[in-house]
């Protein structure tokens, strides 16, 4: 599904991705982890075409994506921060996004799932952070794309909305889609991930299941396994 080869990206003298190689198979839930500055966001934005690497190649379904743009129509992306035009209502934003992508949607199902009916005519600038995130999730999941990329999807969600999010992600997997997630919520990762990809200093330190990580680090639980990696890095 996604193949990254020899990816390099620097911002000035700071090397963010350092000859990174990664292969993500089609179908499944993959979570990208790593400390701040490890290159998670830069990797995601490189796949999305929002960052142009200094060197290396990225392909999706065996098609190179660098300097291309059409492939983005087959990706559903949830940004970490929902920066919506504050003067638009939820329904106006929904109409705009549907017209821009011109693909079949399931927005009514998601409006009901996240309880957004009372907010459809309200201005986005007047919504709480949690409600904006629900709008963000609706806009992401309402299209039927084979690749879903979620950047910190749990931000601001109440427990019920969190349950619905997990259900949606699992349903995407059952439909054969590939879901790529970044998050700092370890309990969420434990519940949802098929595999984790751990980045350190712009390189892949580990790729595999949580159980394999625990075996590698000699730890009995996931959080202590992650802590063991970070302690080794700072030793």
C-alpha positions as CSV (number, residue, x, y, z in Angstrom):
1,X,0.0,0.0,0.0
2,X,2.6,2.6,1.1
3,X,6.3,2.2,0.5
4,X,8.9,4.8,1.7
5,X,12.5,4.4,0.5
6,X,15.5,6.4,1.6
7,X,13.4,9.4,2.7
8,X,15.4,12.4,3.8
9,X,14.1,15.8,5.0
10,X,16.0,18.6,6.6
11,X,14.9,22.0,7.7
12,X,18.0,24.1,7.6
13,X,20.6,22.2,9.6
14,X,18.0,20.1,11.4
15,X,17.6,16.6,9.9
16,X,14.1,15.4,10.6
17,X,13.9,12.3,8.4
18,X,17.2,10.4,8.0
19,X,17.2,7.9,5.2
20,X,13.9,6.4,6.4
21,X,12.5,3.2,5.0
22,X,9.0,2.0,5.7
23,X,6.5,-0.4,4.2
24,X,2.8,-0.4,5.2
25,X,0.7,-3.3,3.9
26,X,-2.8,-2.8,2.6
27,X,-5.5,-3.3,5.2
28,X,-5.0,-2.8,8.9
29,X,-4.5,-0.2,11.6
30,X,-1.0,1.2,11.9
31,X,0.0,3.7,14.6
32,X,3.0,6.0,14.3
33,X,4.6,6.8,17.6
34,X,7.7,8.6,18.8
35,X,8.8,11.5,21.0
36,X,8.4,15.1,19.9
37,X,10.7,15.9,17.1
38,X,11.1,12.3,15.9
39,X,9.7,13.0,12.5
40,X,6.1,11.7,12.8
41,X,4.4,14.8,11.4
42,X,6.9,15.3,8.6
43,X,6.5,11.7,7.5
44,X,2.7,12.0,7.4
45,X,2.9,15.3,5.5
46,X,5.4,13.8,3.1
47,X,2.9,11.0,2.3
48,X,0.2,13.7,1.8
49,X,2.4,15.8,-0.4
50,X,2.4,18.7,2.0
51,X,6.2,18.4,2.6
52,X,8.6,17.8,-0.3
53,X,11.5,15.6,0.9
54,X,15.1,16.3,0.0
55,X,15.7,12.8,-1.2
56,X,14.0,9.4,-1.4
57,X,10.8,8.0,-2.9
58,X,7.2,7.4,-1.7
59,X,4.8,5.2,-3.6
60,X,1.2,4.2,-2.9
61,X,-0.1,1.1,-4.6
62,X,3.1,1.0,-6.6
63,X,2.6,4.5,-8.0
64,X,5.2,7.2,-7.2
65,X,3.5,10.2,-5.6
66,X,6.3,12.8,-5.6
67,X,5.3,15.8,-7.7
68,X,1.8,14.2,-8.2
69,X,-1.5,15.3,-6.8
70,X,-4.3,13.1,-8.2
71,X,-3.6,10.4,-5.6
72,X,-4.8,12.6,-2.8
73,X,-8.4,12.1,-3.9
74,X,-8.0,8.5,-2.6
75,X,-6.9,9.6,0.9
76,X,-9.2,10.7,3.8
77,X,-7.1,13.0,6.1
78,X,-7.9,14.3,9.6
79,X,-5.6,17.2,10.5
80,X,-4.6,17.5,14.2
81,X,-6.1,21.0,14.5
82,X,-9.5,21.8,13.0
83,X,-8.9,25.2,11.5
84,X,-12.3,25.9,10.0
85,X,-13.5,29.3,8.7
86,X,-15.2,30.7,11.7
87,X,-17.9,32.6,9.8
88,X,-19.3,29.4,8.1
89,X,-21.9,27.2,9.6
90,X,-21.4,23.5,9.9
91,X,-23.9,22.8,7.1
92,X,-22.2,25.4,4.9
93,X,-18.8,23.8,5.4
94,X,-20.2,20.4,4.7
95,X,-21.7,21.6,1.4
96,X,-18.4,23.2,0.4
97,X,-16.3,20.1,1.1
98,X,-18.8,17.8,-0.7
99,X,-18.7,20.1,-3.8
100,X,-14.9,20.2,-3.7
101,X,-14.4,16.4,-3.6
102,X,-17.5,15.4,-5.6
103,X,-17.6,11.9,-4.3
104,X,-20.5,9.8,-2.7
105,X,-20.8,10.5,1.0
106,X,-22.4,9.2,4.2
107,X,-22.6,12.5,6.0
108,X,-26.1,12.0,7.4
109,X,-25.0,8.7,9.1
110,X,-22.1,10.5,10.8
111,X,-24.1,13.5,11.7
112,X,-26.4,11.2,13.6
113,X,-23.6,9.2,15.1
114,X,-21.8,12.2,16.6
115,X,-25.0,14.0,17.6
116,X,-24.3,17.0,15.3
117,X,-27.9,17.8,14.3
118,X,-28.2,20.7,16.8
119,X,-25.1,22.3,15.5
120,X,-25.6,22.3,11.8
121,X,-26.8,25.9,11.6
122,X,-24.2,27.2,14.1
123,X,-21.1,29.1,13.1
124,X,-17.9,27.1,13.4
125,X,-16.3,29.9,15.4
126,X,-18.9,29.5,18.2
127,X,-18.4,25.7,18.6
128,X,-16.4,24.1,21.4
129,X,-13.2,22.3,20.7
130,X,-14.8,18.9,21.1
131,X,-17.7,19.7,18.7
132,X,-15.2,21.0,16.1
133,X,-13.4,17.7,16.4
134,X,-16.6,15.8,15.8
135,X,-17.1,17.9,12.7
136,X,-13.5,17.2,11.7
137,X,-14.2,13.4,12.1
138,X,-17.4,13.6,10.1
139,X,-15.7,15.3,7.2
140,X,-12.9,12.7,7.2
141,X,-15.0,9.5,7.4
142,X,-17.8,10.5,5.1
143,X,-15.9,9.6,2.0
144,X,-15.0,6.1,1.0
145,X,-11.3,6.2,0.3
146,X,-8.9,3.2,0.6
147,X,-6.3,5.1,2.8
148,X,-7.3,7.0,6.0
149,X,-4.8,9.2,7.8
150,X,-5.7,10.5,11.3
151,X,-3.4,12.9,13.1
152,X,-4.3,13.0,16.9
153,X,-7.9,12.0,16.3
154,X,-8.9,11.7,20.0
155,X,-8.3,15.4,20.7
156,X,-11.1,16.9,22.8
157,X,-13.5,13.9,22.4
158,X,-15.8,12.9,25.2
159,X,-16.0,9.1,26.1
160,X,-19.1,8.4,23.9
161,X,-17.5,10.1,20.9
162,X,-14.3,8.1,21.6
163,X,-16.2,4.9,21.4
164,X,-17.8,5.9,18.1
165,X,-14.3,6.8,16.8
166,X,-13.0,3.3,17.6
167,X,-16.0,1.7,16.0
168,X,-15.4,3.8,12.8
169,X,-11.7,2.9,12.7
170,X,-12.4,-0.8,13.1
171,X,-15.2,-0.7,10.5
172,X,-12.7,0.9,8.0
173,X,-10.3,-2.0,8.7
174,X,-13.1,-4.6,8.2
175,X,-13.8,-2.9,4.8
176,X,-10.2,-3.6,3.8
177,X,-8.9,-0.1,4.2
178,X,-5.5,1.0,5.5
179,X,-5.7,3.4,8.6
180,X,-2.6,5.3,9.6
181,X,-2.8,7.1,12.9
182,X,-0.6,9.4,15.1
183,X,-1.5,9.8,18.7
184,X,0.0,10.2,22.2
185,X,-2.8,8.3,24.0
186,X,-1.3,4.9,24.8
187,X,-4.5,3.3,26.0
188,X,-6.1,4.2,22.6
189,X,-3.1,2.6,20.8
190,X,-3.4,-0.6,22.8
191,X,-7.1,-1.0,21.9
192,X,-6.8,-0.1,18.2
193,X,-3.4,-0.9,16.7
194,X,-2.5,-3.9,14.6
195,X,1.0,-2.7,14.3
196,X,3.0,0.2,15.7
197,X,5.8,2.1,14.0
198,X,8.2,3.8,16.4
199,X,10.3,6.7,15.2
200,X,13.5,7.9,16.8
201,X,15.7,10.6,15.3
202,X,14.1,10.4,11.9
203,X,14.5,6.6,11.6
204,X,12.3,3.6,12.2
205,X,13.4,2.1,15.5
206,X,10.7,-0.6,15.7
207,X,7.9,-1.9,13.5
208,X,5.6,-4.7,14.7
209,X,2.9,-5.6,17.2
210,X,2.7,-4.4,20.7
211,X,3.4,-7.9,22.0
212,X,6.6,-8.0,19.9
213,X,7.7,-4.7,21.3
214,X,7.1,-5.9,24.9
215,X,9.1,-9.0,24.1
216,X,12.0,-6.9,22.6
217,X,12.1,-4.6,25.6
218,X,11.5,-7.3,28.2
219,X,8.5,-5.3,29.6
220,X,5.1,-6.7,30.8
221,X,3.0,-3.8,29.5
222,X,2.9,-1.4,26.6
223,X,3.6,1.9,28.5
224,X,6.7,0.5,30.2
225,X,7.9,-0.9,26.8
226,X,7.7,2.6,25.3
227,X,9.4,4.1,28.4
228,X,12.2,1.5,28.1
229,X,12.9,2.7,24.5
230,X,13.0,6.3,25.6
231,X,15.3,5.6,28.6
232,X,17.7,3.8,26.3
233,X,17.7,6.8,23.9
234,X,18.6,9.2,26.8
235,X,21.0,6.9,28.5
